[in-house]
Amino acid sequence: MSTDPLDLIGTMIAKARAAGADAVDAAYSARTAHGVQIRNGKTEDLERSETCDLGLRVFLGRQSATVSATSLDPARFDALVDQALAMARVLPEDPYAGLSPQAEHGFVDAAGLDLLDTARPDTAALMDRARTAEDAALAVTGVTNSSGGSASFGLADIVLMTSAGFSGRYARSSHSVSVSVLAGQGTGMQRDYDYDATVHLSDLADAATIGRSAGEKAVARLNPTRPRTGSLPVVYDPRVSSSLLGHLAGAVNGSAIARGTSFLKEKMGQRILPEGVDILDDPTRVRGLSSHPFDGEGVRCGELVIVRDGVLTNWALDSRSARQLGLPGNGRASRGGSPSLASLYARPGAPTPAELMADIQEGIYVTELMGSAINGLTGDYSRGASGFMIRGGMLAEPVAELTIAGNLNDMFARLILANDLVFRRGINAPTIRIDDMMIAGS
């Protein structure tokens, strides 16, 4: 018997159909991860892992069930099929269940996305990268200890097949470097970090640069105060501004819209952001950390405009939520059972970050967010934060132990984007300013 994953999954799907399933799909991923961690110059962790994940979904009319396994062992196929069908028979019907329409199937040329690097760093190279980052951080005056420097390399082989005729496969690589250090002494110590993660090693930031950045950030946080309680402008550093897009992604999720649990459920076609603001999801971005040629149901991926010129234009839909809402799907299915916007970004604005802050006499520049009290139904927003005061348009003393509160409807309507967008994550945003935020401090 062939050991090729496509052949094996095809065999399993055929078994499920022969056993009575009306429709079937299966997703398989094989991942290799190699990582090291250095702490104060000594090796603290050295890890190499190989994992496999298999998910089989079967449909009996409008009844469906999903089972999973951790290997692609043909000897287990019959048992998996029997288990899935037995579960489906006792579960209630879902009028919106089913495979994605065959007409929507397809994929972008994976080679054109350039998701697989030929570089294969060994343990020595990873150790050197992690040590370089930590050494550079510890060399910053004021840094007193290390939480560790790390480096990693990973590969993934991803396969999806359906009984409707879709068969897709792609591979991707990942490289990373990170370091976290402490500055100061005793109870006054402050911690910060920096990192980078890329698909190709040649795009990865210099390890020493990452280390120096982490050290300087930690030192800058020493001796924080608490700001006064009141209404102030808030500027979100790019490290945290992407969280605002994450809240938007949750609010335009088709499943939430169908359930009526989103504060944006009645806002389609209405202005929710200022004029000139565009929010897009593009899983076909070359070398993107979350790019992929097809979605979790075998639907071809493409750029999707969520907000154009401030107006809400699209929900994120998989086939089930699309059927619930009476809309065509748009290729945002994930294997987790809910639509996903994994490559969301905001087109940058015109002002530089300095220009964005120039007229702020007193405000907060946020570099870290903690906790989360977000009400998806009302949009009420409350998060712990730390960062720096803005005084006279310039960054001033560090601040901590504050809470930022507002409502996402109002926050989205007032936000202003800077021009410093850099793609470093799956979801990316530039520096963002929002005026009239409620600050709870001293």
MOUR-V843475 format. One record per residue. RES is the residue in three letters. PHI is phi in whole degrees, 0 to 359 (999 if undefined). D_CENTER is the distance of its C-alpha to the mean C-alpha in Angstrom with 2 decimals. Layout:
res: {RES,RES}
phi: {PHI,PHI}
d_center: {D_CENTER,D_CENTER}
This chain:
res: {MET,SER,THR,ASP,PRO,LEU,ASP,LEU,ILE,GLY,THR,MET,ILE,ALA,LYS,ALA,ARG,ALA,ALA,GLY,ALA,ASP,ALA,VAL,ASP,ALA,ALA,TYR,SER,ALA,ARG,THR,ALA,HIS,GLY,VAL,GLN,ILE,ARG,ASN,GLY,LYS,THR,GLU,ASP,LEU,GLU,ARG,SER,GLU,THR,CYS,ASP,LEU,GLY,LEU,ARG,VAL,PHE,LEU,GLY,ARG,GLN,SER,ALA,THR,VAL,SER,ALA,THR,SER,LEU,ASP,PRO,ALA,ARG,PHE,ASP,ALA,LEU,VAL,ASP,GLN,ALA,LEU,ALA,MET,ALA,ARG,VAL,LEU,PRO,GLU,ASP,PRO,TYR,ALA,GLY,LEU,SER,PRO,GLN,ALA,GLU,HIS,GLY,PHE,VAL,ASP,ALA,ALA,GLY,LEU,ASP,LEU,LEU,ASP,THR,ALA,ARG,PRO,ASP,THR,ALA,ALA,LEU,MET,ASP,ARG,ALA,ARG,THR,ALA,GLU,ASP,ALA,ALA,LEU,ALA,VAL,THR,GLY,VAL,THR,ASN,SER,SER,GLY,GLY,SER,ALA,SER,PHE,GLY,LEU,ALA,ASP,ILE,VAL,LEU,MET,THR,SER,ALA,GLY,PHE,SER,GLY,ARG,TYR,ALA,ARG,SER,SER,HIS,SER,VAL,SER,VAL,SER,VAL,LEU,ALA,GLY,GLN,GLY,THR,GLY,MET,GLN,ARG,ASP,TYR,ASP,TYR,ASP,ALA,THR,VAL,HIS,LEU,SER,ASP,LEU,ALA,ASP,ALA,ALA,THR,ILE,GLY,ARG,SER,ALA,GLY,GLU,LYS,ALA,VAL,ALA,ARG,LEU,ASN,PRO,THR,ARG,PRO,ARG,THR,GLY,SER,LEU,PRO,VAL,VAL,TYR,ASP,PRO,ARG,VAL,SER,SER,SER,LEU,LEU,GLY,HIS,LEU,ALA,GLY,ALA,VAL,ASN,GLY,SER,ALA,ILE,ALA,ARG,GLY,THR,SER,PHE,LEU,LYS,GLU,LYS,MET,GLY,GLN,ARG,ILE,LEU,PRO,GLU,GLY,VAL,ASP,ILE,LEU,ASP,ASP,PRO,THR,ARG,VAL,ARG,GLY,LEU,SER,SER,HIS,PRO,PHE,ASP,GLY,GLU,GLY,VAL,ARG,CYS,GLY,GLU,LEU,VAL,ILE,VAL,ARG,ASP,GLY,VAL,LEU,THR,ASN,TRP,ALA,LEU,ASP,SER,ARG,SER,ALA,ARG,GLN,LEU,GLY,LEU,PRO,GLY,ASN,GLY,ARG,ALA,SER,ARG,GLY,GLY,SER,PRO,SER,LEU,ALA,SER,LEU,TYR,ALA,ARG,PRO,GLY,ALA,PRO,THR,PRO,ALA,GLU,LEU,MET,ALA,ASP,ILE,GLN,GLU,GLY,ILE,TYR,VAL,THR,GLU,LEU,MET,GLY,SER,ALA,ILE,ASN,GLY,LEU,THR,GLY,ASP,TYR,SER,ARG,GLY,ALA,SER,GLY,PHE,MET,ILE,ARG,GLY,GLY,MET,LEU,ALA,GLU,PRO,VAL,ALA,GLU,LEU,THR,ILE,ALA,GLY,ASN,LEU,ASN,ASP,MET,PHE,ALA,ARG,LEU,ILE,LEU,ALA,ASN,ASP,LEU,VAL,PHE,ARG,ARG,GLY,ILE,ASN,ALA,PRO,THR,ILE,ARG,ILE,ASP,ASP,MET,MET,ILE,ALA,GLY,SER}
phi: {999,298,258,292,305,298,294,294,293,300,297,295,296,297,297,295,294,294,276,120,291,282,206,212,220,215,237,223,222,241,233,241,231,226,218,225,224,248,224,52,83,250,291,255,207,222,227,222,224,230,231,231,228,232,236,245,240,237,235,242,63,260,266,212,207,234,235,228,212,249,205,253,270,302,293,260,300,299,294,296,298,299,297,297,293,297,294,299,295,259,272,292,290,241,297,252,285,149,293,294,302,301,295,269,292,155,206,284,301,297,298,291,282,56,264,239,274,272,292,228,297,270,300,298,293,294,299,296,295,295,294,299,296,293,301,295,291,292,283,287,301,104,282,243,199,236,267,125,248,222,213,211,216,215,229,221,244,238,229,223,217,230,286,273,111,279,214,221,207,206,237,215,239,209,225,211,214,207,205,227,225,243,238,86,228,56,287,267,293,231,245,207,209,207,199,211,217,218,280,248,300,294,268,289,297,300,298,294,296,299,296,300,299,298,296,294,295,296,297,296,273,296,58,285,244,253,287,289,283,163,263,220,292,237,245,265,298,303,297,239,295,296,297,294,291,298,294,296,301,295,284,257,296,302,295,294,295,295,279,76,250,243,290,258,300,254,255,301,81,253,282,242,231,297,305,89,267,241,238,229,243,226,285,254,292,299,61,287,299,243,289,199,278,210,271,289,239,85,270,301,270,197,295,233,274,275,229,240,53,87,260,291,242,210,268,272,233,257,293,292,293,297,296,300,266,69,236,289,292,224,73,244,287,236,283,280,94,219,301,216,247,271,234,282,206,254,299,294,273,267,287,288,304,295,293,297,262,304,262,273,283,211,196,237,254,267,245,212,240,232,64,195,236,248,266,295,278,255,86,298,230,207,216,288,208,213,166,218,288,252,227,59,80,234,292,235,289,289,227,209,56,236,238,252,225,178,231,299,304,289,297,300,292,253,292,233,260,275,256,258,295,227,276,237,221,288,255,226,212,280,301,233,249,226,278,58,269,277,249,254,230,280}
d_center: {38.06,35.32,32.44,30.09,27.04,27.64,31.25,30.55,28.04,30.57,33.22,31.30,30.65,34.35,35.36,33.39,35.02,38.40,37.97,37.61,34.00,33.94,30.52,28.07,24.76,23.31,20.12,20.39,18.34,20.03,18.26,20.00,18.75,21.00,20.48,22.88,23.17,26.05,27.38,30.37,31.19,31.37,29.28,27.58,25.45,25.58,23.58,23.56,22.30,22.48,20.98,21.32,19.89,21.81,21.44,24.50,24.75,28.23,29.79,33.32,33.89,31.44,30.95,28.03,26.67,24.10,24.95,23.24,24.66,23.87,26.13,27.45,31.01,33.39,35.62,33.11,32.55,35.45,34.42,30.82,32.21,34.78,32.32,30.00,33.04,34.60,31.55,31.33,35.04,34.80,31.71,32.37,32.04,29.08,30.45,27.13,26.34,26.59,25.18,23.81,26.81,28.12,28.52,24.75,24.25,23.60,21.28,20.72,22.50,20.13,22.40,21.87,18.11,19.22,16.58,19.17,20.75,24.33,24.12,24.46,24.77,27.02,27.22,29.45,27.10,24.17,26.63,27.83,24.43,23.62,27.19,27.19,24.19,25.82,29.25,28.18,26.60,29.72,31.96,30.86,33.72,32.94,30.41,32.07,29.89,26.82,24.12,23.49,22.27,20.24,19.51,18.12,18.28,17.01,17.89,16.87,19.20,17.95,20.62,20.99,24.45,26.08,29.72,29.65,29.69,26.15,25.47,22.56,21.39,19.35,18.55,16.00,16.24,14.34,15.98,15.28,17.51,17.34,20.09,20.84,24.38,26.71,29.29,32.47,34.58,34.91,33.44,32.54,30.00,26.60,23.50,20.81,18.65,17.13,15.15,14.09,12.29,13.38,14.42,18.03,19.97,21.91,18.97,18.22,19.52,22.88,22.79,25.62,23.96,20.88,23.47,25.59,22.75,21.82,25.53,26.22,23.44,24.86,28.40,27.61,26.57,30.01,32.33,30.08,31.78,30.83,30.93,33.28,32.33,32.25,30.57,28.99,26.71,23.26,21.39,17.72,17.05,14.13,12.74,12.42,12.84,9.24,9.56,12.21,10.25,8.08,11.66,12.78,10.39,11.85,15.23,15.38,14.33,17.52,18.11,18.24,20.49,22.71,23.11,23.89,21.53,19.77,21.41,20.94,22.71,25.82,24.37,23.98,25.92,26.24,25.25,22.40,21.61,24.29,26.02,24.56,20.87,18.76,15.16,14.07,11.63,12.68,11.67,14.99,14.42,16.48,14.92,11.36,8.82,7.41,10.91,13.24,16.83,16.92,15.02,15.57,19.07,20.26,19.97,19.87,16.79,17.45,16.52,16.40,17.57,16.40,18.62,21.54,23.82,22.60,23.34,21.04,21.51,19.25,17.56,14.76,17.08,17.67,21.37,22.12,20.87,22.48,25.73,25.62,25.33,27.71,25.42,24.54,21.19,18.73,16.77,13.59,14.51,12.55,14.69,13.79,16.22,14.34,12.99,9.36,8.19,5.34,7.29,8.49,10.78,14.06,17.17,18.82,21.98,25.36,26.00,25.19,23.69,27.32,28.63,26.06,27.53,31.10,32.66,31.08,34.00,32.14,28.45,25.43,22.92,19.87,18.19,16.90,16.01,17.08,17.20,16.36,19.00,17.60,19.90,18.25,21.78,23.28,20.49,22.00,19.89,20.75,19.01,20.62,20.36,22.03,22.72,25.86,28.52,29.13,32.89,34.70,31.61,30.85,28.72,31.06,31.06,28.09,27.43,25.92,26.26,25.62,23.99,22.63,23.36,23.54,22.64,19.63,22.14,24.14,21.37,19.85,23.47,24.20,21.29,22.21,20.01,21.09,21.23,19.16,15.91,14.61,11.76,10.43,6.63,4.42,5.35,8.84,12.02,15.47,17.65,18.33,21.65,22.62,26.28,28.12,25.63,27.37,27.35,28.77,30.17,33.72}
